[in-house]
Amino acid sequence: MDLLSSIELPYWLMIAGAALIAMGSLGLVFRRSTQAAGDPDPVPTVSRPEGQQ
């Protein structure tokens, strides 16, 4: 417990910032995976009329 008491404020801020970045990244990954599972065609295709290229 003495180690935690000896950490100064700037280091606590860096640790908190790194934790927030890690949680945000995990949240993005989780949201994308659930969004991809629910949407079978994530990229809509545009159909062209016949005769046009």
Sequence and secondary structure as in RCSB ss.txt:
>XXXX:A:sequence
MDLLSSIELPYWLMIAGAALIAMGSLGLVFRRSTQAAGDPDPVPTVSRPEGQQ
>XXXX:A:secstr
 HHHHH  HHHHHHHHHHHHHHHHHHHHHHHHHHHHHH S SS      TT  
